[in-house]
Amino acid sequence: MSDPIDRHGLGRRFWERKALDKLSAAEWEALCDGCGKCCMNKLEDEDTHEIALTNVACRLFDDTSCRCAQYDIRHQFIPDCIVLRPGNIEEHLYWMPDTCAYRLVYEGRALFDWHPLISGTPDTVHKAGVSMQHATVPEFEIPEDDWEDYIIEEPL
């Protein structure tokens, strides 16, 4: 599979040398591992505020590519889709997957060997079994009251 993110011309292991707020737009986008978990609907326990990941995908999610099918114009369809930025990452950590590169770098941890920036290919995230590729159900097929039945453990 070709990588939808242009990772060419980036500095070697730039994420280890630069603060998140000093990354270029290209470097920021390159941190995305392509797992697709951010596009899954999540449930929050009202009492504990614990977040549970489901395999109920946003209606714009393409589970073959593990990408938003309308990434550049997604807010026209999903106005409350979160745009993760260095300035708002801390407020969104609570719902971010444990394997998310943005979370790992923010917390000062190393990227996994399957991350495309380490492996050199976008396929390794899928081969490692941590992506949502071919593992989702579209949100329009499942009533929201039934999403609880679609909670998955992380990582997959």
ChimeraX commands (.cxc) that place a marker at each C-alpha (Angstrom):
marker #1 position 0.00,0.00,0.00 radius 0.5
marker #1 position 1.30,3.46,-0.78 radius 0.5
marker #1 position 1.61,5.86,2.12 radius 0.5
marker #1 position -0.99,8.65,2.00 radius 0.5
marker #1 position 1.35,10.74,4.17 radius 0.5
marker #1 position 4.44,12.16,2.51 radius 0.5
marker #1 position 7.25,11.17,4.84 radius 0.5
marker #1 position 10.08,12.04,2.45 radius 0.5
marker #1 position 12.62,14.74,3.21 radius 0.5
marker #1 position 11.98,14.78,6.95 radius 0.5
marker #1 position 14.88,14.90,9.36 radius 0.5
marker #1 position 16.07,11.62,10.78 radius 0.5
marker #1 position 14.17,10.85,14.02 radius 0.5
marker #1 position 12.97,14.45,14.16 radius 0.5
marker #1 position 10.39,13.60,16.85 radius 0.5
marker #1 position 13.24,12.81,19.28 radius 0.5
marker #1 position 14.99,16.13,18.72 radius 0.5
marker #1 position 12.14,18.61,18.45 radius 0.5
marker #1 position 9.37,19.64,20.79 radius 0.5
marker #1 position 5.90,18.96,19.40 radius 0.5
marker #1 position 5.18,22.67,19.08 radius 0.5
marker #1 position 8.33,23.09,16.95 radius 0.5
marker #1 position 7.38,20.48,14.34 radius 0.5
marker #1 position 6.57,21.58,10.82 radius 0.5
marker #1 position 3.13,20.72,9.43 radius 0.5
marker #1 position 4.69,17.87,7.44 radius 0.5
marker #1 position 6.46,16.48,10.51 radius 0.5
marker #1 position 3.26,16.71,12.56 radius 0.5
marker #1 position 1.28,14.79,9.95 radius 0.5
marker #1 position 4.08,12.22,9.61 radius 0.5
marker #1 position 3.69,11.30,13.28 radius 0.5
marker #1 position 0.32,9.74,12.49 radius 0.5
marker #1 position 0.84,5.97,12.42 radius 0.5
marker #1 position -2.29,5.31,10.37 radius 0.5
marker #1 position -3.96,3.01,12.90 radius 0.5
marker #1 position -7.36,4.70,12.53 radius 0.5
marker #1 position -8.27,4.42,16.22 radius 0.5
marker #1 position -8.88,8.15,16.52 radius 0.5
marker #1 position -11.74,7.71,14.02 radius 0.5
marker #1 position -13.50,5.12,16.16 radius 0.5
marker #1 position -16.38,6.15,18.36 radius 0.5
marker #1 position -15.58,6.07,22.04 radius 0.5
marker #1 position -17.78,5.70,25.08 radius 0.5
marker #1 position -17.16,7.50,28.36 radius 0.5
marker #1 position -18.31,6.07,31.68 radius 0.5
marker #1 position -20.33,8.80,33.39 radius 0.5
marker #1 position -19.06,7.86,36.85 radius 0.5
marker #1 position -15.38,7.04,36.28 radius 0.5
marker #1 position -14.85,9.07,33.08 radius 0.5
marker #1 position -13.00,6.04,31.72 radius 0.5
marker #1 position -12.93,5.90,27.92 radius 0.5
marker #1 position -13.75,2.70,26.05 radius 0.5
marker #1 position -12.75,2.27,22.42 radius 0.5
marker #1 position -15.28,0.71,20.06 radius 0.5
marker #1 position -14.86,-0.59,16.55 radius 0.5
marker #1 position -17.80,1.57,15.46 radius 0.5
marker #1 position -16.21,3.81,12.86 radius 0.5
marker #1 position -17.00,7.39,11.96 radius 0.5
marker #1 position -19.05,7.45,8.79 radius 0.5
marker #1 position -16.10,9.01,6.91 radius 0.5
marker #1 position -13.63,6.28,7.89 radius 0.5
marker #1 position -12.28,4.00,5.16 radius 0.5
marker #1 position -11.24,0.81,6.88 radius 0.5
marker #1 position -9.16,-0.38,3.95 radius 0.5
marker #1 position -6.79,2.59,4.00 radius 0.5
marker #1 position -7.41,3.37,7.72 radius 0.5
marker #1 position -7.88,7.01,6.81 radius 0.5
marker #1 position -10.63,9.57,6.71 radius 0.5
marker #1 position -12.15,9.46,3.24 radius 0.5
marker #1 position -12.69,13.24,3.36 radius 0.5
marker #1 position -9.79,14.34,5.57 radius 0.5
marker #1 position -9.29,17.81,4.09 radius 0.5
marker #1 position -12.99,18.71,4.25 radius 0.5
marker #1 position -14.15,16.49,7.13 radius 0.5
marker #1 position -15.48,19.41,9.16 radius 0.5
marker #1 position -18.11,20.02,6.51 radius 0.5
marker #1 position -19.53,16.61,7.42 radius 0.5
marker #1 position -18.39,16.19,11.04 radius 0.5
marker #1 position -18.18,19.68,12.59 radius 0.5
marker #1 position -16.99,18.36,15.96 radius 0.5
marker #1 position -14.15,16.23,14.55 radius 0.5
marker #1 position -11.13,17.09,16.67 radius 0.5
marker #1 position -8.10,18.60,14.99 radius 0.5
marker #1 position -5.22,17.49,17.14 radius 0.5
marker #1 position -2.51,20.13,17.47 radius 0.5
marker #1 position 0.50,20.61,19.75 radius 0.5
marker #1 position -1.48,23.26,21.62 radius 0.5
marker #1 position -4.44,21.01,22.45 radius 0.5
marker #1 position -2.88,17.56,22.83 radius 0.5
marker #1 position -2.91,17.65,26.63 radius 0.5
marker #1 position -6.67,18.15,26.79 radius 0.5
marker #1 position -7.22,15.19,24.44 radius 0.5
marker #1 position -4.83,12.66,26.01 radius 0.5
marker #1 position -7.66,11.01,27.93 radius 0.5
marker #1 position -9.22,9.54,24.77 radius 0.5
marker #1 position -6.12,8.95,22.66 radius 0.5
marker #1 position -5.10,5.32,22.15 radius 0.5
marker #1 position -2.16,4.08,24.23 radius 0.5
marker #1 position -0.28,3.29,21.01 radius 0.5
marker #1 position -0.81,6.73,19.43 radius 0.5
marker #1 position 2.47,8.32,18.31 radius 0.5
marker #1 position 1.27,11.79,19.33 radius 0.5
marker #1 position 0.61,10.51,22.83 radius 0.5
marker #1 position 3.89,8.58,22.98 radius 0.5
marker #1 position 5.98,11.57,21.88 radius 0.5
marker #1 position 4.10,13.93,24.22 radius 0.5
marker #1 position 4.81,11.55,27.10 radius 0.5
marker #1 position 8.49,11.20,26.13 radius 0.5
marker #1 position 8.18,7.56,25.12 radius 0.5
marker #1 position 9.62,5.83,22.06 radius 0.5
marker #1 position 7.66,4.99,18.94 radius 0.5
marker #1 position 6.92,1.33,18.36 radius 0.5
marker #1 position 8.97,-0.56,15.77 radius 0.5
marker #1 position 5.86,-0.90,13.59 radius 0.5
marker #1 position 5.44,2.88,13.24 radius 0.5
marker #1 position 6.00,3.94,9.60 radius 0.5
marker #1 position 8.69,6.43,10.66 radius 0.5
marker #1 position 10.67,3.53,12.16 radius 0.5
marker #1 position 9.81,0.72,9.76 radius 0.5
marker #1 position 9.85,2.81,6.59 radius 0.5
marker #1 position 6.50,1.47,5.38 radius 0.5
marker #1 position 2.87,2.22,6.28 radius 0.5
marker #1 position 1.99,-1.49,6.16 radius 0.5
marker #1 position 3.69,-2.42,9.42 radius 0.5
marker #1 position 0.98,-0.86,11.59 radius 0.5
marker #1 position -1.50,-3.26,9.97 radius 0.5
marker #1 position 0.82,-6.27,10.05 radius 0.5
marker #1 position 1.42,-5.65,13.77 radius 0.5
marker #1 position -2.33,-5.93,14.33 radius 0.5
marker #1 position -2.73,-2.54,15.97 radius 0.5
marker #1 position -4.76,-0.84,13.26 radius 0.5
marker #1 position -8.46,-0.81,12.56 radius 0.5
marker #1 position -7.96,-2.08,9.02 radius 0.5
marker #1 position -10.88,-4.35,8.05 radius 0.5
marker #1 position -12.01,-4.43,11.70 radius 0.5
marker #1 position -14.80,-1.86,11.88 radius 0.5
marker #1 position -18.53,-1.46,11.56 radius 0.5
marker #1 position -19.94,1.83,10.20 radius 0.5
marker #1 position -21.71,3.99,12.77 radius 0.5
marker #1 position -24.82,4.30,10.60 radius 0.5
marker #1 position -25.35,0.51,10.85 radius 0.5
marker #1 position -25.35,0.36,14.66 radius 0.5
marker #1 position -27.76,2.26,16.92 radius 0.5
marker #1 position -25.80,4.37,19.40 radius 0.5
marker #1 position -27.49,2.58,22.29 radius 0.5
marker #1 position -25.82,-0.65,21.10 radius 0.5
marker #1 position -22.25,0.71,20.79 radius 0.5
marker #1 position -21.47,-0.78,24.18 radius 0.5
marker #1 position -21.61,-4.19,22.47 radius 0.5
marker #1 position -18.74,-3.12,20.20 radius 0.5
marker #1 position -16.14,-2.18,22.83 radius 0.5
marker #1 position -12.72,-3.53,21.95 radius 0.5
marker #1 position -9.53,-3.97,23.93 radius 0.5
marker #1 position -6.52,-1.90,23.07 radius 0.5
marker #1 position -4.25,-2.60,21.33 radius 0.5
marker #1 position -6.16,-4.88,19.00 radius 0.5
marker link #1:1,2 radius 0.2
marker link #1:2,3 radius 0.2
marker link #1:3,4 radius 0.2
marker link #1:4,5 radius 0.2
marker link #1:5,6 radius 0.2
marker link #1:6,7 radius 0.2
marker link #1:7,8 radius 0.2
marker link #1:8,9 radius 0.2
marker link #1:9,10 radius 0.2
marker link #1:10,11 radius 0.2
marker link #1:11,12 radius 0.2
marker link #1:12,13 radius 0.2
marker link #1:13,14 radius 0.2
marker link #1:14,15 radius 0.2
marker link #1:15,16 radius 0.2
marker link #1:16,17 radius 0.2
marker link #1:17,18 radius 0.2
marker link #1:18,19 radius 0.2
marker link #1:19,20 radius 0.2
marker link #1:20,21 radius 0.2
marker link #1:21,22 radius 0.2
marker link #1:22,23 radius 0.2
marker link #1:23,24 radius 0.2
marker link #1:24,25 radius 0.2
marker link #1:25,26 radius 0.2
marker link #1:26,27 radius 0.2
marker link #1:27,28 radius 0.2
marker link #1:28,29 radius 0.2
marker link #1:29,30 radius 0.2
marker link #1:30,31 radius 0.2
marker link #1:31,32 radius 0.2
marker link #1:32,33 radius 0.2
marker link #1:33,34 radius 0.2
marker link #1:34,35 radius 0.2
marker link #1:35,36 radius 0.2
marker link #1:36,37 radius 0.2
marker link #1:37,38 radius 0.2
marker link #1:38,39 radius 0.2
marker link #1:39,40 radius 0.2
marker link #1:40,41 radius 0.2
marker link #1:41,42 radius 0.2
marker link #1:42,43 radius 0.2
marker link #1:43,44 radius 0.2
marker link #1:44,45 radius 0.2
marker link #1:45,46 radius 0.2
marker link #1:46,47 radius 0.2
marker link #1:47,48 radius 0.2
marker link #1:48,49 radius 0.2
marker link #1:49,50 radius 0.2
marker link #1:50,51 radius 0.2
marker link #1:51,52 radius 0.2
marker link #1:52,53 radius 0.2
marker link #1:53,54 radius 0.2
marker link #1:54,55 radius 0.2
marker link #1:55,56 radius 0.2
marker link #1:56,57 radius 0.2
marker link #1:57,58 radius 0.2
marker link #1:58,59 radius 0.2
marker link #1:59,60 radius 0.2
marker link #1:60,61 radius 0.2
marker link #1:61,62 radius 0.2
marker link #1:62,63 radius 0.2
marker link #1:63,64 radius 0.2
marker link #1:64,65 radius 0.2
marker link #1:65,66 radius 0.2
marker link #1:66,67 radius 0.2
marker link #1:67,68 radius 0.2
marker link #1:68,69 radius 0.2
marker link #1:69,70 radius 0.2
marker link #1:70,71 radius 0.2
marker link #1:71,72 radius 0.2
marker link #1:72,73 radius 0.2
marker link #1:73,74 radius 0.2
marker link #1:74,75 radius 0.2
marker link #1:75,76 radius 0.2
marker link #1:76,77 radius 0.2
marker link #1:77,78 radius 0.2
marker link #1:78,79 radius 0.2
marker link #1:79,80 radius 0.2
marker link #1:80,81 radius 0.2
marker link #1:81,82 radius 0.2
marker link #1:82,83 radius 0.2
marker link #1:83,84 radius 0.2
marker link #1:84,85 radius 0.2
marker link #1:85,86 radius 0.2
marker link #1:86,87 radius 0.2
marker link #1:87,88 radius 0.2
marker link #1:88,89 radius 0.2
marker link #1:89,90 radius 0.2
marker link #1:90,91 radius 0.2
marker link #1:91,92 radius 0.2
marker link #1:92,93 radius 0.2
marker link #1:93,94 radius 0.2
marker link #1:94,95 radius 0.2
marker link #1:95,96 radius 0.2
marker link #1:96,97 radius 0.2
marker link #1:97,98 radius 0.2
marker link #1:98,99 radius 0.2
marker link #1:99,100 radius 0.2
marker link #1:100,101 radius 0.2
marker link #1:101,102 radius 0.2
marker link #1:102,103 radius 0.2
marker link #1:103,104 radius 0.2
marker link #1:104,105 radius 0.2
marker link #1:105,106 radius 0.2
marker link #1:106,107 radius 0.2
marker link #1:107,108 radius 0.2
marker link #1:108,109 radius 0.2
marker link #1:109,110 radius 0.2
marker link #1:110,111 radius 0.2
marker link #1:111,112 radius 0.2
marker link #1:112,113 radius 0.2
marker link #1:113,114 radius 0.2
marker link #1:114,115 radius 0.2
marker link #1:115,116 radius 0.2
marker link #1:116,117 radius 0.2
marker link #1:117,118 radius 0.2
marker link #1:118,119 radius 0.2
marker link #1:119,120 radius 0.2
marker link #1:120,121 radius 0.2
marker link #1:121,122 radius 0.2
marker link #1:122,123 radius 0.2
marker link #1:123,124 radius 0.2
marker link #1:124,125 radius 0.2
marker link #1:125,126 radius 0.2
marker link #1:126,127 radius 0.2
marker link #1:127,128 radius 0.2
marker link #1:128,129 radius 0.2
marker link #1:129,130 radius 0.2
marker link #1:130,131 radius 0.2
marker link #1:131,132 radius 0.2
marker link #1:132,133 radius 0.2
marker link #1:133,134 radius 0.2
marker link #1:134,135 radius 0.2
marker link #1:135,136 radius 0.2
marker link #1:136,137 radius 0.2
marker link #1:137,138 radius 0.2
marker link #1:138,139 radius 0.2
marker link #1:139,140 radius 0.2
marker link #1:140,141 radius 0.2
marker link #1:141,142 radius 0.2
marker link #1:142,143 radius 0.2
marker link #1:143,144 radius 0.2
marker link #1:144,145 radius 0.2
marker link #1:145,146 radius 0.2
marker link #1:146,147 radius 0.2
marker link #1:147,148 radius 0.2
marker link #1:148,149 radius 0.2
marker link #1:149,150 radius 0.2
marker link #1:150,151 radius 0.2
marker link #1:151,152 radius 0.2
marker link #1:152,153 radius 0.2
marker link #1:153,154 radius 0.2
marker link #1:154,155 radius 0.2
marker link #1:155,156 radius 0.2
view
